[in-house]
Amino acid sequence: MGKLKYIIIAIVVIVGVGVGAMHMMNSSPSAASGYLTVDQTVDSVIGSQELVTKVAPAVVNIVVDLIGYNSQFQAVPEIGAGSGIVISPDGYIVTNDHVVAGGHNVTVTLSNGSTFPATIVGTDVQTDLAVVKIVANNLTYLHFLDSSLQQLYLLEPVIAVGNALALPGGPTWTTGVVSNLGRSIQESNGVVLNNVIQTDAPINPGNSGGPLLNQAGQVVGINVAVATNADEICFAISTDTAIPTVQRLIEG
């Protein structure tokens, strides 16, 4: 068989061509480690409408100004778009490194339409994770489930959330199951991501950096890539990787 190829799923569009672009309920015992709240166990399943109500305000749209080059190797302005997860009430947000890499003038839009300039706190190309910060207070934020590779099970229902195609009006929600655990994939930039979650919940351009959730609304992964020559093979960075990386990026 041919070698599987994977693509990262941020949106990049050239300006002038067109721009395509809670805090959770009382949950299982958790620990606020730095600016990240981590649940040690799986919480109770909640209904779909309650999950949407609680999660949507903590999923943000991220737009980044970039510089690209046209066919004549001339510099042209571009806009990159992806998603992010609010992890603290005072504006720390987790996303993918490839969403903000090489960019400037990062802008975050909340689900209520409010926009904020963001500062890049830290990035890690080897895990494809980044943290940005906006100046805000009392934001809705999500809990991460500790050690998701150990606490998820095959065929468990999961929900992928993000700003697919940078469509206005709030995030896009897709459902699927855990297809496998602990995969290793190579991104288009050559970086190998280990211990990722495979799911068939559709992940589309613009979903990069958004959460993969369990039915309790806890973050079990961060959407990152899809297989280019296959159907319904999508990937998310597990919390086994995300939690220590995010903590390190915030602590500097």
C-alpha positions in Angstrom: 0.0 0.0 0.0 1.1 3.6 -0.5 2.4 5.6 2.4 -0.3 7.5 4.3 0.0 11.2 4.2 -1.4 13.6 6.8 -2.2 17.3 6.6 -2.5 19.8 9.3 -5.9 21.5 9.2 -5.5 25.2 9.7 -6.9 27.5 7.0 -4.6 29.8 5.1 -6.0 32.2 2.5 -4.4 34.9 0.5 -5.7 38.4 1.1 -7.1 39.8 -2.2 -8.1 36.3 -3.3 -10.7 35.9 -0.5 -10.8 35.1 3.2 -12.5 31.7 3.6 -12.7 31.9 6.1 -17.6 28.0 32.0 -16.4 27.1 33.7 -17.5 23.4 33.6 -20.2 21.9 35.8 -19.1 20.5 39.1 -16.9 17.6 38.0 -14.7 14.9 39.1 -11.8 15.7 41.5 -9.6 18.1 39.7 -6.3 19.9 40.3 -5.5 23.4 39.1 -2.0 23.0 37.9 -0.7 26.3 36.8 -3.4 27.7 34.6 -4.8 24.4 33.5 -7.6 22.6 35.4 -7.2 18.8 35.2 -9.9 16.3 36.1 -8.4 13.0 37.4 -11.5 10.9 36.5 -14.2 10.8 34.0 -17.3 12.9 34.9 -20.9 11.9 34.4 -22.3 12.0 30.9 -24.4 15.1 30.1 -27.0 15.8 27.5 -26.1 17.2 24.1 -27.8 20.6 24.6 -26.2 21.0 28.0 -22.8 20.1 26.6 -23.1 22.6 23.8 -24.2 25.3 26.2 -21.3 24.7 28.5 -18.5 24.2 25.9 -19.3 26.6 23.1 -18.2 29.8 25.0 -14.8 28.2 25.6 -14.0 27.4 22.0 -12.6 30.4 20.1 -11.7 31.4 16.6 -8.1 32.4 16.0 -7.0 34.5 13.0 -3.3 35.2 12.3 -1.7 37.6 9.8 1.0 35.8 7.8 3.4 36.5 4.9 3.3 34.1 2.0 4.8 34.1 -1.5 3.0 34.0 -4.9 4.2 32.1 -8.0 6.6 35.0 -8.8 8.1 34.6 -5.3 6.7 38.0 -4.3 5.7 38.4 -0.7 1.9 38.6 -0.2 -0.2 39.0 2.9 -2.1 35.9 4.0 -4.5 35.1 6.8 -4.4 31.9 8.8 -7.4 30.7 10.7 -7.8 28.0 13.4 -9.5 27.3 16.7 -8.5 27.4 20.4 -9.6 26.3 23.8 -9.9 28.7 26.7 -8.2 27.1 29.7 -8.4 29.9 32.3 -10.9 32.7 33.3 -8.2 35.3 32.6 -7.6 34.5 29.0 -5.0 31.7 28.5 -5.9 29.7 25.3 -4.4 26.5 23.9 -4.2 25.9 20.2 -1.9 24.2 17.7 1.6 25.6 16.9 0.8 25.4 13.2 -2.1 27.8 13.7 0.1 30.6 14.9 3.6 29.7 13.6 5.2 32.5 11.6 2.3 34.8 12.3 1.8 38.2 13.9 -1.3 40.2 14.8 -3.1 37.3 16.4 -6.8 37.9 16.9 -9.1 35.8 19.0 -12.9 35.9 18.6 -15.1 34.5 21.3 -18.4 32.8 20.6 -20.3 36.0 21.5 -18.5 37.8 18.8 -16.1 39.8 21.0 -12.6 40.1 19.5 -9.3 40.5 21.4 -5.7 41.0 20.3 -3.7 38.0 21.5 -0.1 37.5 22.6 1.8 34.3 21.8 2.9 33.0 25.2 4.8 30.0 23.9 5.0 27.4 21.1 6.3 23.9 20.7 6.7 22.6 17.2 7.6 19.0 18.3 4.1 18.6 19.9 2.3 21.1 17.6 1.0 23.0 20.6 0.9 26.7 21.5 -0.5 28.9 24.1 -1.8 32.5 23.5 -3.2 35.0 25.9 -5.9 37.7 25.7 -6.6 40.4 28.3 -10.0 39.3 29.7 -11.7 38.2 32.9 -14.4 35.7 33.9 -14.1 33.7 30.7 -15.7 30.3 30.4 -13.0 27.6 30.3 -12.8 23.9 29.9 -11.3 21.1 32.1 -8.9 18.6 30.7 -9.2 14.9 31.5 -5.9 13.5 32.8 -4.2 10.7 30.9 -6.8 10.4 28.1 -4.9 7.5 26.5 -5.5 5.5 29.6 -9.1 6.7 30.3 -10.6 6.5 26.9 -11.7 3.2 25.3 -12.2 2.0 21.8 -15.5 2.9 20.2 -16.2 5.5 23.0 -18.3 8.4 21.6 -16.4 11.7 21.2 -17.2 15.1 19.9 -14.9 17.3 17.8 -15.4 21.1 18.0 -13.9 23.9 16.1 -14.3 26.8 13.6 -14.5 24.6 10.5 -13.8 26.7 7.4 -13.8 29.8 9.7 -17.5 30.0 9.2 -19.2 32.8 11.2 -21.8 32.1 13.8 -19.9 29.8 16.3 -18.2 26.5 16.2 -19.0 23.4 14.2 -19.8 20.1 16.1 -19.2 16.6 14.8 -19.5 13.3 16.4 -17.7 9.9 16.1 -15.9 7.3 18.2 -12.4 6.6 19.4 -10.9 4.5 16.5 -7.5 3.8 18.1 -5.2 5.1 20.8 -1.5 5.9 20.9 -0.9 6.4 17.1 2.1 8.1 15.7 1.8 10.3 12.6 4.1 12.5 10.6 2.8 15.9 9.8 3.4 17.6 6.4 6.3 19.6 7.9 8.1 16.4 8.9 7.3 16.5 12.6 6.3 13.2 14.1 3.5 13.3 16.7 3.3 10.4 19.1 0.6 9.1 21.3 -2.2 10.7 19.3 -5.9 9.7 19.4 -7.5 8.4 16.1 -11.1 9.2 15.6 -13.7 9.1 12.9 -15.3 12.3 14.2 -14.9 14.6 11.1 -12.2 17.2 11.5 -12.1 19.9 8.9 -9.9 22.9 7.9 -10.2 25.5 10.7 -10.7 22.8 13.4 -7.0 22.8 14.3 -6.6 23.6 18.0 -10.2 22.9 18.9 -11.1 20.3 21.5 -12.0 16.6 21.2 -14.4 16.0 24.0 -15.9 13.0 25.8 -19.6 12.9 26.6 -19.0 14.7 29.9 -17.6 17.8 28.1 -14.0 17.2 29.3 -11.2 17.8 26.8 -9.6 14.4 25.9 -7.6 15.7 22.9 -6.7 18.7 20.7 -7.7 18.4 17.0 -4.6 18.4 14.8 -4.7 16.5 11.5 -6.5 14.3 9.0 -5.2 11.5 6.7 -5.2 12.9 3.1 -5.8 9.7 1.3 -8.3 8.0 3.5 -11.9 8.6 4.8 -12.7 9.4 8.4 -9.2 9.0 9.8 -8.6 12.0 12.0 -6.3 12.7 14.8 -6.1 14.6 18.1 -3.2 15.3 20.5 -3.9 13.3 23.7 -3.9 15.0 27.1 -1.0 12.8 28.0 1.0 15.1 25.7 -1.0 18.3 26.0 -1.1 18.7 29.8 2.6 18.8 30.6 3.4 20.7 27.4 0.8 23.4 28.1 2.0 23.8 31.7 5.6 24.1 30.5 4.7 26.7 27.9 2.9 28.9 30.4 5.6 28.6 33.0 8.1 29.6 30.4 
